[in-house]
Amino acid sequence: MKLSLSPAEAEFASDVRRFFAEDYPQDILQQMRGGGLLTRADHVRSQQALQSRGWLGIGWPREHGGPGWTPVQKYIFEQELERAGAPNIIPMAVIYIGPIICAFGNADQQNRWLSDILESRALWAQGYSEPESGSDLASLRMTAVRDGDDYILDGTKIWTSGAHWADWIFCLVRTSREERKQDGISLICVPLDAIGVRVEPIRSIDGTHELNRVQFDQVRTSAANLIGEEGRGWHYANVLLGAERLSYAHIGSKKAGLAAIRRIAAELPGDFGGTMLAEPAFRDRLALLDIRVAAIEISVLRALTGETGPATISSLKIACTEAAQAITELWLELAGRYRAPLLDRNRPDWSSAVPAAFRFAAPQTASYLFERAQTIYGGASEVQKNIIWRHLARGNMIPRPGQ
Ligand SMILES: Cc1cc2nc3c(=O)[nH]c(=O)nc-3n(C[C@H](O)[C@H](O)[C@H](O)COP(=O)(O)OP(=O)(O)OC[C@H]3O[C@@H](n4cnc5c(N)ncnc54)[C@H](O)[C@@H]3O)c2cc1C
């Protein structure tokens, strides 16, 4: 199946492509191409450049500052952003909580938070997981007890991406104990500089600091920061997770990754006198991944333009994240030949120790290691398979055991 764009969509795609080539900060693209790590300020600059065109809140309703794009335009935009090699939008505020505030927040919350998110004046973190509550998220224990106009929060969130540079965190907390563990959960936002909040770093296997443990010790936050109704947090959490799981598609970066692998493999010597790319086994793996990505692209587009249920979203989450990992495995095969050391890319001079031909190896090895997490975060693959089974069985599309 071949995707063809209407003339208006093709014009839109060239406008976006021109923006990244001419108006977007080129030093950020350069930094990304060189495999360096971006600072908070770089991410903010990147997002502000997108917002200078009104292109940040791409899934937001127009009345709250979204661009009013069709699903295909959103898809084109994401493809072009990734084709250009620009960093992805930090999702926690713009993709996850922003649309929830638009849909379920009150006017005061929309006034207080939405423009700060769109202007990247405030970054957010996602406080779902707890030390004993990851896959079984509804078993979470962090409490919020009402005290006059405030809530008092106690508990621990863990694996909190970007909490060390965020200004706010949205937390799932228990406001009451009910028979069903999914009931009595609420969604409350907390400024990360509140008294009693402690953010502790967790170093990940690629040597970077992205993850944190966030401790809440008698933290007082205004009841005006409760989103929607008390006790309805599980519903909002699941709406948010649907959007989160669909956002892992990253088709543009998968295609760009495969193209880069092909380019580099055409220059590296293989084992049989030719280049790496000339080796049939390597070519086969590349071709299979091309086919996989093309199939995923069609499925993602179908999901974006039609009715999407939880089973579809979960199958796409598995397909997209496993394909991303397979691409990093191919990178590792190229990198392995050069015995790349895992350099500390937090050092500004990290690449000066590596000959030019080897430079791709350090960031790609790091990426191989970090991307193991793709099939864990946003709900592990096993949990997605449980969701698929539950929804298909409910729709009687597959027989239940014993039937
Ligand atoms: C890089 C990274 C970033 C993250 N960022 C965030 C963040 O910003 N905010 C946040 O709130 N969380 C974040 N997380 C946490 C993530 O959502 C959890 O790690 C994930 O939900 C799994 O939970 P867990 O780690 O407690 O593993 P567990 O739930 O203990 O699972 C361990 C293993 O058991 C399997 N398993 C568990 N239950 C079942 C079952 N019922 N059936 C079959 N198999 C099962 C799992 O699939 C997994 O393989 C992040 C995680 C990572 C790795």
The ligand as an SDF file (V2000), in Angstrom:
LIG
                    3D

 53 58  0  0  0  0  0  0  0  0999 V2000
   13.0000    4.5230   31.3440 C   0  0  0  0  0  0  0  0  0  0  0  0
   11.7380    4.5110   32.1330 C   0  0  0  0  0  0  0  0  0  0  0  0
   11.0110    5.6940   32.2750 C   0  0  0  0  0  0  0  0  0  0  0  0
    9.8620    5.7110   33.0630 C   0  0  0  0  0  0  0  0  0  0  0  0
    9.2150    6.9120   33.2590 N   0  0  0  0  0  0  0  0  0  0  0  0
    8.1540    6.9480   34.0960 C   0  0  0  0  0  0  0  0  0  0  0  0
    7.5450    8.2060   34.4190 C   0  0  0  0  0  0  0  0  0  0  0  0
    7.9590    9.2690   33.9400 O   0  0  0  0  0  0  0  0  0  0  0  0
    6.4990    8.1980   35.2750 N   0  0  0  0  0  0  0  0  0  0  0  0
    6.0100    7.0550   35.8370 C   0  0  0  0  0  0  0  0  0  0  0  0
    5.0450    7.1230   36.5930 O   0  0  0  0  0  0  0  0  0  0  0  0
    6.5800    5.8430   35.5640 N   0  0  0  0  0  0  0  0  0  0  0  0
    7.6350    5.7720   34.7120 C   0  0  0  0  0  0  0  0  0  0  0  0
    8.2380    4.5580   34.4430 N   0  0  0  0  0  0  0  0  0  0  0  0
    7.7620    3.3610   35.1370 C   0  0  0  0  0  0  0  0  0  0  0  0
    7.0730    2.3330   34.2520 C   0  0  0  0  0  0  0  0  0  0  0  0
    5.7760    2.7430   33.9030 O   0  0  0  0  0  0  0  0  0  0  0  0
    7.0890    1.0040   35.0270 C   0  0  0  0  0  0  0  0  0  0  0  0
    8.4340    0.5970   35.1150 O   0  0  0  0  0  0  0  0  0  0  0  0
    6.2640   -0.0590   34.3410 C   0  0  0  0  0  0  0  0  0  0  0  0
    4.9060    0.2310   34.4260 O   0  0  0  0  0  0  0  0  0  0  0  0
    6.5410   -1.4610   34.9620 C   0  0  0  0  0  0  0  0  0  0  0  0
    6.4080   -1.4300   36.3420 O   0  0  0  0  0  0  0  0  0  0  0  0
    7.5540   -1.9900   37.2960 P   0  0  0  0  0  0  0  0  0  0  0  0
    8.8500   -1.4030   36.8910 O   0  0  0  0  0  0  0  0  0  0  0  0
    7.1060   -1.7870   38.7030 O   0  0  0  0  0  0  0  0  0  0  0  0
    7.6520   -3.5410   36.9770 O   0  0  0  0  0  0  0  0  0  0  0  0
    6.7070   -4.7020   37.5550 P   0  0  0  0  0  0  0  0  0  0  0  0
    5.3040   -4.2440   37.5400 O   0  0  0  0  0  0  0  0  0  0  0  0
    7.2830   -5.1690   38.8450 O   0  0  0  0  0  0  0  0  0  0  0  0
    6.8900   -5.8080   36.4560 O   0  0  0  0  0  0  0  0  0  0  0  0
    8.0440   -6.6540   36.3940 C   0  0  0  0  0  0  0  0  0  0  0  0
    7.8320   -7.6630   35.2850 C   0  0  0  0  0  0  0  0  0  0  0  0
    6.7010   -8.4720   35.5450 O   0  0  0  0  0  0  0  0  0  0  0  0
    5.7830   -8.4630   34.4680 C   0  0  0  0  0  0  0  0  0  0  0  0
    4.4080   -8.4680   34.9410 N   0  0  0  0  0  0  0  0  0  0  0  0
    3.8860   -7.6980   35.9230 C   0  0  0  0  0  0  0  0  0  0  0  0
    2.5670   -7.9400   36.0630 N   0  0  0  0  0  0  0  0  0  0  0  0
    2.2410   -8.8790   35.1400 C   0  0  0  0  0  0  0  0  0  0  0  0
    1.0130   -9.5230   34.7820 C   0  0  0  0  0  0  0  0  0  0  0  0
   -0.1290   -9.2620   35.3870 N   0  0  0  0  0  0  0  0  0  0  0  0
    1.0600  -10.4220   33.7590 N   0  0  0  0  0  0  0  0  0  0  0  0
    2.2130  -10.7130   33.1170 C   0  0  0  0  0  0  0  0  0  0  0  0
    3.3970  -10.1360   33.4180 N   0  0  0  0  0  0  0  0  0  0  0  0
    3.4140   -9.2210   34.4180 C   0  0  0  0  0  0  0  0  0  0  0  0
    6.0770   -7.1440   33.7460 C   0  0  0  0  0  0  0  0  0  0  0  0
    5.6940   -7.1820   32.4170 O   0  0  0  0  0  0  0  0  0  0  0  0
    7.5660   -6.9990   33.9100 C   0  0  0  0  0  0  0  0  0  0  0  0
    8.2310   -7.7190   32.9110 O   0  0  0  0  0  0  0  0  0  0  0  0
    9.3940    4.5200   33.6660 C   0  0  0  0  0  0  0  0  0  0  0  0
   10.1100    3.3200   33.4960 C   0  0  0  0  0  0  0  0  0  0  0  0
   11.2730    3.3090   32.7530 C   0  0  0  0  0  0  0  0  0  0  0  0
   12.0230    2.0050   32.6270 C   0  0  0  0  0  0  0  0  0  0  0  0
  1  2  1  0
  2  3  1  0
  2 52  2  0
  3  4  2  0
  4  5  1  0
  4 50  1  0
  5  6  2  0
  6  7  1  0
  6 13  1  0
  7  8  2  0
  7  9  1  0
  9 10  1  0
 10 11  2  0
 10 12  1  0
 12 13  2  0
 13 14  1  0
 14 15  1  0
 14 50  1  0
 15 16  1  0
 16 17  1  0
 16 18  1  0
 18 19  1  0
 18 20  1  0
 20 21  1  0
 20 22  1  0
 22 23  1  0
 23 24  1  0
 24 25  2  0
 24 26  1  0
 24 27  1  0
 27 28  1  0
 28 29  2  0
 28 30  1  0
 28 31  1  0
 31 32  1  0
 32 33  1  0
 33 34  1  0
 33 48  1  0
 34 35  1  0
 35 36  1  0
 35 46  1  0
 36 37  1  0
 36 45  1  0
 37 38  2  0
 38 39  1  0
 39 40  1  0
 39 45  2  0
 40 41  1  0
 40 42  2  0
 42 43  1  0
 43 44  2  0
 44 45  1  0
 46 47  1  0
 46 48  1  0
 48 49  1  0
 50 51  2  0
 51 52  1  0
 52 53  1  0
M  END
$$$$
